[in-house]
């Protein structure tokens, strides 16, 4: 490999330019250099990680995250730092500890999050200090590795969405790729081989301090609810800001191995090449991955799908991972697959001979939102109706916004009916109303029903959400690092 150090003098920017724009300019430069030479290695990056501008931008990001109100093992929250007026001193302390080599990541505080089926998922909560350093490190590494990631990967990448992955599956299903390896990696974030991650980081990063910082986060360890400390011998720091990026760096091994024939010059890199393979009875395939969930589609046979499963298994074993036996299956799209909350199924259009790939809301996703609504609207709750509506509305808006690109009108309508009945029956139980009193509450003089509301807060109506198809963007997905004016 040809080694080329690529570094910038981050102090050369004008002080009049906003911090966020200065960071974005530097990121754009590194991304351009990484794309221009896929073999180059980058040095002098540690100075960026501990640069005041990067740390300030990182703190702003952490402060606006959903988990900003939570604390790590030190009990300190972002709110405390801001209210005490210690932000500048806090960031200066981080920069000083990074520069003098005294910084050490603290073990993450582990919390178990219940999952359907009685299982639980471990979530790590780093300290605010570690979150800021991780975010600064992510802002330095991500533009470089984004140049290497393949377009078939969608999870936890800037400007890429789950809907893009679904749209790609829909597109290739329409073009005959209907035998599917529906794969799930068992305990992915807990099992990734540290050495694999570090080797792939070193392939692009020559700055030893940056590599050592990545290693320190991987080895930080976990502190359980009982106060027991455990070493981290494998896996990425779950719950950490840097974790998705490190997982994508490791899992890009799978992308590159399975999609090798699609690389320039490969047998499947052109439409004619793929057509020629089919004329000779040889299958083509396509990988679509979102974090640790992925599918491999083929326009061949079930045997071709089994062969692809063997190949995937071999690649995963090289990075310390394996497929989940209970969640991984091979299926024809006529049976349907569940992916990212959607069900994709090859079926015949009613009243015609036309077949198409139908994208609907999965049963599991629908059960989950109903369980959430039940939890928020208990029948005997003494809470004010307005407070419950304020809690329910964001859940409904977020859920319907995510699924509005599916064939969702019927389920949105049923959700409206389900929600209306939950609220009305709850109010009947609380106030001991008859149906006559309910009609007085909700029925207009002209006989039409008015929306449920309290204290000028109106209950969100899922049935009024507009359903529209999400178009496959493919190469049109914009890079966040190419739109910044340098």
N, C-alpha and C positions, 0 to 999 in steps of 0.2 A: 504493500500500500504506500502510495506517495504521501509523505507527511508535509503539511503546510500549515504553519501557525497563522491564524487570522485573528488579529486583535484590533481594537479601536481605542482611541483616547477619548473616554467618555466625558472628560472635563472640557472638551473643546466647544461644547454647545453653548448657545447664547442663554444667559440667565433670564432673558425676557420671555422665552418660550415656556408654556406650561409644562409641568413635570411629566404628565401623561403623554404629551406629544413627543417630548424628548426620548422617553423610553420607547415609544412606538417607532420612532425613527431608527434607533439603534437596533431594535428587533428586526425591522425591515432590511437593514444592511446585512445582518447575519443570515437572514433567510435567503437573500439574493446570493450571497457567497456560497451558502450550503447547496443551493440549487445549481449554481454554476459549476461546482466541482464536487461530485459525490464522494470523492476519495479524500478530500482535505480534512484535516483535524484542526480543532480550534483551541487556541491557548489564551492566556490572560483574561479568563472569564471570571475568576474569583473576585477581581476588583469590581466587576459589575454587580455581583451578588451582594456585596457589602457597601455598594455605593448609596449615598443618601437618597438619590432620586429613585432608585429601584426600591429601597426599603420603604420610602414614603408611599410610593404607588402600591407596594405590597400590603402595607398597613391599611390603606383605603379599601383595597379589595377584601381583606379579612374583615374589616369593620362592617362591610355591607353584605357579607355572607349570612345565610340563615343561621349558622352556628355561632354567630358573634356573641350571643348571650351566654354561651356555655364556657366552662373553664376546664383546664387540664388538671393535672395532679397538684399544681401550685395554687389552685383556687382563684386565680386572677382572670378577670374578664376584660374584654375590650371596653365595655362601659366604664369600668373602674378607672382604667388608664385615661380615658377621655375626660371623665368628670373631675379627676384629680389634676388635670392640666399637665400631664406628664408625657404626652405623646413624643415630643422632641427628645426629651431625656431618655425615654424608653428606646427610641430608635437609635440614638447615639450610643447607648449601652450595648445594643445588639451589634452595631458596626464595630465598636471597640473590641468586643469579645471575639468576633469573627477575624478581625485583623491580627489580634495577638495570639490566636490559636487556642484560647481558653473556652470557646463555645463548645458545648456538648448537648445534643438533643436529649430531652427528658423522656422517660418511658411514657407511652400514651395511656390514658385512662380508658379501660375497656368497659363498654356497656353492651349488654345482650339485648338485641331487638327481636321481639317475637315475629315468627314467620308462619304462614299458613301450614297446617299439618302438624303443629306442635313443636316445630323446630325453631331455632333461634339463629340470628346472624350477629357476629361480633363486630362492634363498631368501635374504632379507636378515636379518642378525643385528645389531640395534642395540646400543649400549652399555647398561649397566644404568641409567645416568643418563637416557638417552633413553627407555628403557622405562618408567621411573617417571613421567616427565613425560607421555608418551603415555597411560599409564593414567589419570593424574589428569585430563588433557584429555578422555579418553573418558568418564570418570564425570561430567564437566560437560555435555558435548554430547549424550550418548546419550539422557537423559530427555527432552530437548527434541525431538530428531528422531524418537524413537520415537512421539511423538504424531502425526507426519506420515506415517510409513511405512504402507503399505497392508497389509491382512492376507494378501495373496497372496505376500508375501515371507517366507521362513523362514530363510535362511542367516545365521549369525552374529548372531542376535537373541536377547535373553534369553528363556528359557523356551519357545523354539520349536525344533523338532527336524526332522531330515530325515524322520522318520516322519509328521509332520504334513503335509508336502508330498506324500508318497506316498499318504496317506489321502485328501487332497483330489483327487488325480488319480483314485483309485479311485472316489470318490463321483461325480465328474462323468462318468467313463466309464460308470458304471451308469445315468446319466441321459441318455445319448445323445451325449455329446461324444467322438467316437471318431476323428475326423481330427485328427492332431496335428502341430504344428510342433515337432520335437525339436531345440532350438537350443543352440548352444555359442558363446560369444563368444571370438574369437581374441585370445590374450594380453591378457585383460581388465585384470588388475592392472598390466600394464606400459604400457597404451595410453590410459588414461582421461585426458581433457583436464583439465589443472590448472585452467584458467579456469572450466570448468563446475563443478568441485567448489567452488572459492572463491565463485563467484556464488551457488550454492545455500546455502553456509554463511552468506554475507552476508545472504541473504534472511531468515534467522532470528536472526543474531547481529550486534548493532551494536557490540560491543566490538572495537575495532580491534586490540588486543593479542592477543586470541584468534585473530582471523582471520590476523594476522601469524604466529602460532605454527603454525597449520595450514599456511600457505604455507611456512614454514621446514622443516617435516617433509617436505612434498612435494618441496622443492628440495634436500634434504640430500645427495643423491648416493650413489654406490656405490664401494666399494673392492674390487677384484678380488683373487683369490688371488695374482696377480703384483704386487700393490701399485699397480696403475694406478687412478687416480681418474676416475670418469665422472660427468658432470652428469645430473640427473634432469629431463628436459624434459617428460615425460609419465608417467602412472601413479601409483599409490599406493605407499608404502614397504612392499614385500612382506616379510612376516615381522614387521612392526611391529604393535604392539597396536592402534594407531589405524587401520590399513589397512582392515580389514573394514568399519568404520563409514563411512569416507570412500567406499569402494566402494559401499556401500548408499545413501549420500546421492546419489551420481552416478547409480546404476542405478535409483533411484526415479523418474527421468525416464521410463524405460521402463514401469514399473508404472503411472504416472499416465496416460501416453498410451494404452496398450492397454486399461486398465481404466476409461477415462473414461466409457463408457456405463453402467458399474456404479455411478457416483457418484450420490448422492441426486438424484432428478429425471431421471436418465438413462433411456434406452430399455430398458436391461437391468437396471435397479436393482430391479425387482420381478418376482416369479414370473409375474404376469399379463402384464407387459410383454414378458418373454421368450417366453411362450406365444403372444402376439399376433404377434410377429415370425415365429415358426415357421409360424403359420397363413397368413401372407402370403409364405411361402417365403424369408424372410430369416434368415440364420444368426446365432446367438449364439456367444460365445467366452469363454474363461476363461484367464487367465495364472496359472501356478504357477512361482515362481522360488526357487531356492536359490543365493544368491551369483551367480556368473556362468553357472550352468546353469539353463535354464528350458524350459518347454514352454508352448505356446499351444494349447488344445484348442477344437475347434469342433463344433457339432452340425449343421454344414452339409456342404459337399462338399469335394473335394480342391481345387477352384478357390478356395473360400473360404480354405483353408489357405494357398494360394499368395499370395492377396491380403494375408493377415495377415503373411506373411513379408516382403513388400514394405514394409508399414507399419513392421515392426520394424527393417528395414534402414535406413529413412529416419530413424527416431528415434535409432538407435545412431550413425549418421554424424554427428549433431549433437553427440555427446559424444566424438567421436574414436575410435569403436569400430566393429567390423564382425563379421559372423557368420563362423565358421570354415566354409569350403567343404567340408572333409573330414568334419567332425563334425555338421554341420547337415543334417537331412533332414525330409521330409514323409512321414508313414506313417499307415496306418490301424492302429488298435490290434489288429486281427486279425493283423498282421505282428509286433507286439510292439515295445516301445521299452525301452531301458535308461536308467535314471535313478537316480542316487545309489546305485549298486550293486545295484539291483533290476531285474528284468524284469517289465514290466506288459503283459499280453496278453489280448485279448478272445477267449474260446474257449468251446467247448461243453462242458458238464459230462458226464463219461463216464456212459453209461447213461441219459441223459435228453435232453430237448429244451431244457433251460435253458442260457442263455448267461450268463457272468459275467466279471468282470475278475480274472484270476489274477495275484497278486503273488508272484513267485518270486525266488530268488537268481540274479543274472546269472552267466553262464559266466565272465566276466572276473573277478568278485569271487571266485568259487570257485577259479579258477586262481591268483589272487594269494595266497590263504591257503595253498594247497598249496605254492607256491613258498617262502613264509615258513617253513613247517614243514620243507621240505627243507633250507633254509639252516640251521635250528636243529638238525637231526638228521643231520649228515653220517655216512656209513657207516663211516668210519675214524677218527672223533673219539675221542681218549683221555679226554675229559672225563667226570667222574662222572655217572651217570644222574640223581642227585638235582638237580644243577645244571641239567641240560637240562630236566627237568620243571619246575623253578622258572621257567625262561624261557618254556617253551611254554604253561604254564597261563594266564598273563595274556592272551596272544595269543588263545587259544581262548575264554576267558571274554568278552573284548571283542567278538570277531567274532560269536559265537553270540548274545550279548546284543543286538547291533545287528540281526541278521537273524532273530531269533526271532518277529517279527511277520509274516513271510512264510510261504508254503507251503514249509516248510523241513525237515520231518521226514526225508525221504529223503536230502537232502544232509547233514544232521547225522549220519545213520547212516553214510553213505559216508565222511564225514570221520573218524568214529571208527574205521572199518575201515582207512582209509588211514594214520592216525596209529599204530594198533596195529601194523600191518605195518612201518612205518618204524622204530619203537622196537625191535621184536622182531628184525628183520633186522640192525639196527645192533648189538644185543647179541650176536647169533649170530656176527657178523663179528669183534667184539672178543674174545669169549671162546672162539670156535671151537666153539660148541655145536651139537649135533644137535637135531632136533625133540624127541627124548626128553628131553633136558636142559631144553628150553624148557618142556615140560609139567611137569616136576618143579618148575620155578620158578613157574609161573603157574596150574597146575591144582590144585584142591582135591581132597581124598580122595573127595568125592561126585561128582567129574567136572565140576563147574562151574568156570569160569575166574574167577580173582581179578583185580582191577584191577592195572595196573602201578604199582609204588610202589618208593621207595628212601628210606631214612632218614626214614621216616614221612611222606614227601611223596608224595601219590597223584596220578597223572596224571588230569587233568580229562577227563570223558566227555561229548563233545558230544551223544551220543545221548540223554542224560538231561535235556537242556534242554527245558523246556516251551514249546511253540509256542502262541501266542495272538494273536488278531487285534488290531490297533491301531485303535481307533475314531477317526473324524474328530472333532476338537475344535472347529474353527472359531472362533466367537466366544467359546467357553468357555475359550480359552487365557488364563490369568491374566496381567495386567500386573504386572511386578515393582515398579512404582512406585505402585500403587494399594492395596497391602496393608500399607503402612507407616503406623503411627499417627503423625500429625503432632503 
